[in-house]
Amino acid sequence: MNNLITAAEAFAALQKGKTVLCRYAGDGTLKADKSFSTLDQMPATVFGLPHYEFCIQLETIELAGITFTKPLTIDEYEEGQDVFVISTYSPTVYIINFKTNALIESINRGFVQRDAENAKLQLKALSKAFGYEIDKG
C-alpha cells in the first residue's frame, strides 16, 4: 500500500491533528532512509526541502492480543481504490475496487481495511476474541 503524501498534504494533516511521519528519500548521491520517523526527529525545514517523503501514521487497535489498523471510514474511502472487505461467515477477505451499497455498509460497520495484511489480522482478531482460531495467514 502506497500512502505517500506531498509536503503540503502532510502539513495540512498535521494541522488536523494527524500523526505525520517523514523520511529522507535520497537525492541520488546520498543513500535513502527506508524507515519513517516522527517529525520531532526531523529538521523543521523538511516541508520546504526536496527529497523528503511523508505519510500519515494510521491508528491501530488491539483485540485478542492482535494489533491491526483501525478500519477504513467512509470519509477516507476514495472511489476506485482497492479495499479489503472482511467476511466473517466464510471467513474470507475480498478485494473490491468499486462502490456498492454493500461496500458502504461494510465500511460503516467497520469491516473494511486499506490493505490485505490488516484485513487478515482483523479477521483473526475477531475470530480469536470469540474463541475460534483461523489458520489462514
GICORGI-V575825 format. One record per backbone hydrogen bond with DSSP energy under -0.5 kcal/mol. NH is the residue of the N-H (numbers start at 1). CO is the residue of the C=O. Records with the same first field share a line. If there is no record, write none. Layout:
BEGIN
NH->CO  CO
END
This chain:
BEGIN
3->1
5->54
10->6
11->7
12->8
13->9
14->10
15->11
16->12
17->14
18->13
20->18
21->55
22->37
23->53
25->23  51
26->51
28->30
33->24
34->32
37->22
39->20
41->38
42->39
46->43
47->44
48->45
49->45
52->49
53->23
54->5
55->21
56->3
57->19
58->56
61->68
63->66
66->63
68->61
70->59
72->112
76->73
77->73
81->78
83->96
84->113
85->83  94
86->111
87->85  92
88->86
91->87
92->87
94->85
96->83  94
104->100
105->101
106->102
107->103
108->104
109->105
110->107
111->106
113->84
119->115
120->116
121->117
122->118
123->119
124->120
125->121
126->122
127->123
128->124
129->125
130->126  127
131->128
132->127
134->132
135->133
END
